[in-house]
Every structure is written in structure tokens, then in C-alpha cells.
Amino acid sequence: MNSEIFLPESGELPPPLPLLGLGIDTGGTQTRWALANQQQSVVVSGTAEGFTALQFGTREGKTAFQHLFATLAATARSHGELGYVKAGITGFSAEQAQLHHMIARIFELPDACVSISNDIEIAYLDIFSPGSGYLIYAGTGSIAAYIDENGEFHRAGGRGYLIDDGGSGYWIAREALQYIWRNEDEQPGYWRQSRLAQSIFHQIGSHDWQRTKDFVYHRSRGDIGKLALGVAAVASQDTVAADILWRAGQELARLAISLCHRYGPRPVVLSGRVQELHPLITESLRKHLPSEISLRQSTCQAHFSAARLAAKQLPITT
């Protein structure tokens, strides 16, 4: 194949594309990404559809994975030359080596230039230095994390929506749906007197059971988790909705207390989108933590942290 290089009128070659590190934070609801240069400064960031490693076991999940990362690769290349990828993927485990190889192929990089971990590890390092505190991360799912001074990762929760994920967006949505449909069993048409039911049915699109069933069993985990927005929207008028959010805070406190029992008291940070739903969640979390444990909230920028970690692996050029 023949090709030609067209020089500018001055006869000078165009400047080389910048060498960049790509950081990816992939969750059940949304993927966030950022590119950082060799000086570890973030130069651009964006969002894409969500994904979890749990989806990788299905044909549809593999297709979604391929589409997501191919899109990210094309976007990254439009901004410069990609030298390293650091990705945090919800649900990822070290046994899923195939994911690592596929990402390397998609980005056309050697395996050594791709690093994958669970997303919570990157989120932790964005907030704490190893050994300094506990991170509760609650979005579609929920988990508490601790990385000790030796770099070893420890967890409480994060077992997935079929087992637990207490206090997460999915958990909040499931508690609301359970309440609504148990009441419909006992008193058909009860939804007409329940602000919570009306709010949830508005999101789903109908009060019909078939619509709820189709939504729950055919939509993504992230879509179901978004129903938590409908719970929060009516918490000031509906005591059941308020109680669900209060219990969500209690569930999140349990995660931190589990780590405190195992590794001693340390400061706690709450991050993730659940904290943005309603103040009741954080209020309850504070109440259910031991009084000597400090608590603060943080808007985690894990994709920025991942991008900077990726940039650290870039070769230094002059």
C-alpha cells in the first residue's frame, strides 16, 4: 500500500501527537474515563455506558464489553498516542485474565501496558494513602474497602446484588419494589394511595405488573438502581420511602464497622452516587457509626486517579 506524507507549506513536520495515559472507572450505571499527559495532568475526560465484569459471562455482555472499549479506544486515539491503560472494573477478579488480554488487543497495546483491577481499589487510592482509612463506596452496588500499609486489599460487602449490596441504589430500589408489590398482593390498587408506588411506577412507565416484571428482568442492574431516585424524590412525603433510605445508611454503617472490628478504628469516607440521593442516608450512617469514628463525604474522581496512575507508567521523553 502506498502512502504520501503532505508537509505544511513551511516544510516542517507537524508536531507529534502527545503520549497519554488512559484511566477508566467502569461501574454498573456509568463508565467514566480520563486522559493524562506525561506530566500527570488530566487533559480530557468523559463518560460512556456502564459495564460490570459480571456481564462478561454472557454473549450479550461480551458484545457490550467489545463495543464499550472499542469506543473508548477510538476516543483516546483522537486525542493523542495511547501509551498505557489503567482500568477499574466493577466485579473484576484476578481470575478474569481474558478481560486483560482483550483490552490490550482492543487498544493495540502490549499486555504489560494494561493494568486492570476492581474499580474500588482505584477509588480508594484516589481518597486515601494505604493504611489511613476506610472507604464506603455506594452506587449501584455497595462495598467498604481498606488497603493496608503493605498494599493488600481488604473488603466488606461488595458481594453483588443477588447476595447483598446493602444500602446500594439497587438495594434501595429492591426494597421499594418489594414493599409496593406485597401491598398490591394484599390490597390491589394500593398504589393509588402510596406516593412511593406512584413515584416508582412513573419511572417504570406503568402500574401494571407486566411492566414491572419486564423492567426488572430485562433491564440492566444500573437501570434498576436508578429507581432509587424515585424513592428519594418522595422521602419527605412518604414515611416508607424515608425508612428505606434510613435503613440504607444503617446498612452502609455495617460495612465500615466490619472493617473497624477487623483492623481497628480509622476515619471513614463515604463516596458514590447513593450519598447524593438524600441527606437521610448520610445522617443514618453517621448515627450508626461509633462516635469516635470520623466520617466525611467525598465525590470520588477515580477515573482521574486512574489516568494519573497510567501516566506514571509512560516513558519520559524530552
C-alpha positions in Angstrom: 0.0 0.0 0.0 1.4 3.4 -1.0 1.1 6.4 1.1 2.1 10.0 0.9 3.1 12.5 3.6 1.9 16.0 3.0 4.1 18.6 4.6 2.9 22.0 5.6 3.9 24.9 3.3 6.8 25.7 5.7 8.2 22.2 5.1 8.1 21.3 8.7 6.6 18.1 10.0 3.5 18.5 12.2 4.2 18.2 15.9 4.0 14.6 17.3 0.8 13.5 19.0 1.1 13.7 22.8 1.7 10.5 24.7 -1.2 9.8 27.0 -2.3 7.5 29.8 -5.9 6.5 29.9 -7.8 5.9 33.2 -11.1 4.1 33.2 -13.6 3.7 36.0 -16.3 1.3 34.9 -19.4 0.9 37.1 -22.8 -0.7 36.6 -24.5 2.6 35.8 -21.8 4.6 34.0 -18.2 4.5 32.8 -16.0 7.5 33.4 -12.7 8.0 31.7 -9.8 10.5 31.6 -6.6 11.0 29.7 -3.5 12.4 31.4 -0.2 13.5 29.9 3.3 12.7 30.8 3.2 15.4 33.5 0.3 13.5 35.0 -2.1 16.4 34.3 -5.6 15.4 33.1 -6.2 16.8 29.7 -9.7 15.5 28.8 -12.4 13.3 30.4 -15.8 11.9 29.6 -18.4 9.3 30.2 -19.8 6.2 28.5 -22.3 3.5 29.2 -21.9 1.3 32.3 -20.5 -2.3 32.4 -19.6 -4.8 35.1 -17.3 -7.8 34.8 -20.3 -10.0 35.9 -21.8 -9.3 32.4 -18.8 -10.9 30.7 -20.2 -14.4 31.2 -22.9 -13.8 28.6 -22.8 -13.3 24.8 -24.6 -10.0 25.2 -22.2 -9.0 27.9 -19.2 -9.7 25.7 -20.7 -7.7 22.9 -21.3 -4.8 25.3 -17.8 -5.0 26.5 -16.3 -5.0 23.0 -18.4 -2.0 22.0 -17.6 0.0 25.1 -13.8 -0.5 25.0 -13.6 -0.1 21.2 -15.4 3.2 21.6 -13.0 4.3 24.3 -10.0 3.3 22.2 -11.2 5.3 19.3 -11.9 8.3 21.5 -8.5 8.1 23.2 -6.7 7.9 19.9 -8.4 11.1 18.7 -6.6 13.0 21.5 -3.1 11.5 21.2 -1.0 8.4 21.2 -2.0 6.0 23.9 0.8 4.6 26.0 -0.8 2.9 29.0 -4.3 2.0 30.2 -5.3 1.7 33.9 -8.9 0.4 34.3 -11.0 -0.3 37.3 -14.0 -2.5 36.5 -16.8 -3.3 38.9 -16.9 -7.0 39.7 -13.4 -7.8 38.3 -11.3 -10.5 39.9 -7.8 -11.7 39.2 -9.1 -14.9 37.7 -10.6 -13.0 34.7 -7.3 -12.8 32.8 -9.2 -12.9 29.5 -10.5 -9.4 30.1 -7.0 -8.1 30.4 -5.9 -9.7 27.1 -9.0 -8.4 25.3 -8.5 -4.9 26.5 -4.8 -5.0 25.4 -5.9 -6.2 21.9 -8.6 -3.6 21.6 -6.2 -0.8 22.5 -3.4 -2.3 20.4 -1.0 -2.3 23.3 1.2 -5.0 24.9 -0.3 -6.7 27.9 2.4 -5.0 30.0 0.9 -1.6 29.1 -2.5 -2.5 30.5 -3.4 -2.8 34.2 -6.9 -3.9 35.4 -8.2 -4.0 39.0 -11.5 -3.8 40.7 -12.8 -0.2 40.5 -12.9 0.1 44.3 -9.1 -0.2 44.6 -8.6 2.8 42.3 -11.3 4.7 44.2 -9.6 4.0 47.5 -6.3 5.3 46.3 -8.0 8.4 45.0 -9.0 9.3 48.6 -6.6 7.6 51.0 -3.0 6.6 51.2 -2.6 2.9 52.1 -3.5 2.2 55.7 -5.1 5.5 56.5 -8.8 4.9 56.4 -11.9 3.0 55.2 -13.8 3.8 52.0 -17.5 3.1 51.7 -18.5 3.2 48.1 -22.2 3.0 47.3 -23.5 3.3 43.8 -25.5 0.7 42.0 -23.7 -1.7 44.4 -22.0 -1.2 47.8 -18.7 -2.1 49.3 -16.3 -1.0 52.0 -12.6 -1.1 51.2 -9.3 -0.9 53.1 -5.8 -1.1 51.5 -3.2 -1.7 54.3 0.3 -0.4 54.5 1.6 -3.4 52.6 -0.8 -2.7 49.7 -3.1 -5.6 50.5 -6.7 -5.1 49.6 -9.4 -5.9 52.2 -13.2 -5.7 51.8 -16.5 -5.9 53.5 -19.6 -6.4 51.3 -19.5 -6.0 47.6 -20.9 -9.4 47.2 -23.3 -8.5 44.4 -27.0 -7.8 44.2 -28.1 -11.4 44.4 -26.4 -11.8 47.8 -26.4 -8.4 49.4 -25.2 -5.0 48.3 -27.0 -3.5 51.3 -27.5 0.3 51.1 -26.8 0.5 47.4 -29.0 2.0 44.7 -30.1 -1.5 43.7 -30.9 -2.4 47.3 -33.0 0.7 47.8 -34.9 0.0 44.6 -35.5 -3.6 45.5 -36.7 -2.7 49.0 -39.2 -0.3 47.4 -40.4 -2.8 44.8 -40.9 -5.4 47.4 -43.0 -3.1 49.6 -45.1 -2.0 46.7 -45.9 -5.4 45.3 -46.5 -7.0 48.7 -49.1 -4.3 49.4 -50.6 -4.9 45.9 -50.9 -8.6 46.8 -52.9 -7.7 50.0 -54.8 -4.8 48.6 -54.9 -4.4 44.9 -54.9 -0.8 43.9 -53.0 0.2 47.0 -50.5 2.1 44.8 -53.1 4.9 44.3 -52.6 5.9 48.0 -48.8 5.5 48.1 -46.6 8.3 46.9 -43.7 5.8 46.8 -45.5 3.5 44.5 -46.6 6.3 42.3 -43.1 7.6 42.0 -41.7 4.2 41.1 -44.4 3.4 38.6 -43.8 6.8 37.0 -40.2 5.8 36.4 -41.2 2.3 35.1 -43.9 3.7 32.9 -47.0 1.9 34.3 -48.5 0.4 37.4 -49.1 -2.9 35.6 -47.2 -5.9 36.9 -46.1 -7.0 33.5 -44.3 -3.7 33.0 -42.6 -4.0 36.4 -41.6 -7.6 35.5 -40.2 -6.6 32.1 -38.3 -3.7 33.7 -36.7 -5.8 36.5 -35.9 -8.9 34.5 -34.9 -7.4 31.2 -33.2 -4.1 32.1 -29.6 -3.7 33.4 -28.7 -3.7 37.0 -27.8 0.0 36.6 -31.3 0.8 35.3 -32.9 -0.9 38.2 -30.6 1.0 40.6 -31.8 4.3 39.2 -35.2 3.6 40.7 -33.6 4.7 43.9 -34.1 8.2 42.6 -37.8 7.7 42.8 -37.5 6.6 46.4 -35.5 9.7 47.3 -37.9 12.0 45.4 -40.8 11.3 47.8 -38.9 10.7 51.1 -40.2 13.9 52.6 -43.8 13.0 51.9 -43.7 9.2 52.3 -42.6 7.5 55.6 -41.9 4.2 53.9 -39.5 5.8 51.4 -37.8 7.7 54.3 -37.5 4.5 56.2 -35.8 2.7 53.3 -33.2 5.5 53.0 -32.6 5.4 56.7 -32.0 1.7 56.6 -29.7 2.2 53.7 -27.5 4.3 55.9 -27.6 1.7 58.6 -26.5 -1.0 56.0 -23.6 1.2 54.9 -22.5 1.7 58.5 -22.4 -2.0 59.0 -19.8 -2.3 56.3 -17.5 0.2 57.9 -18.0 -1.3 61.4 -17.0 -4.7 60.0 -13.6 -3.3 58.9 -13.2 -1.4 62.2 -13.7 -4.7 64.1 -11.0 -6.4 61.9 -8.4 -3.7 61.6 -9.1 -1.1 64.2 -10.8 2.3 64.2 -9.9 4.6 61.3 -11.6 7.5 59.5 -14.4 6.7 57.1 -15.2 8.3 53.8 -18.5 7.8 52.0 -18.4 8.1 48.2 -20.5 7.1 45.3 -23.8 8.3 43.9 -26.0 7.0 46.7 -24.8 9.8 49.0 -26.3 12.3 46.6 -29.8 10.8 46.8 -31.0 12.2 50.1 -29.4 13.6 53.3 -31.2 10.9 55.3 -28.7 8.3 54.1 -25.6 10.1 55.4 -27.4 11.1 58.6 -28.3 7.5 59.3 -24.8 6.3 58.5 -23.3 8.9 61.0 -25.8 7.8 63.7 -25.0 4.1 63.3 -21.2 4.6 63.3 -19.3 4.6 66.7 -19.0 8.1 67.9 -15.2 8.0 67.8 -15.1 7.3 64.1 -14.9 10.4 61.9 -17.0 10.5 58.7 -16.7 12.7 55.7 -18.2 12.6 52.2 -16.2 12.7 49.0 -17.0 13.0 45.4 -14.6 10.3 44.1 -12.8 11.1 40.9 -11.4 7.6 40.4 -11.0 8.0 36.7 -8.7 11.0 37.3 -6.7 8.9 39.7 -6.5 6.0 37.2 -5.4 8.4 34.5 -2.6 9.8 36.7 -1.5 6.3 37.6 -1.4 5.4 33.9 0.6 8.5 33.1 3.2 7.5 35.7 3.9 4.4 33.5 4.6 6.5 30.4 8.2 6.8 29.3 9.7 10.2 29.9 10.5 12.0 26.6 12.3 15.2 26.1 
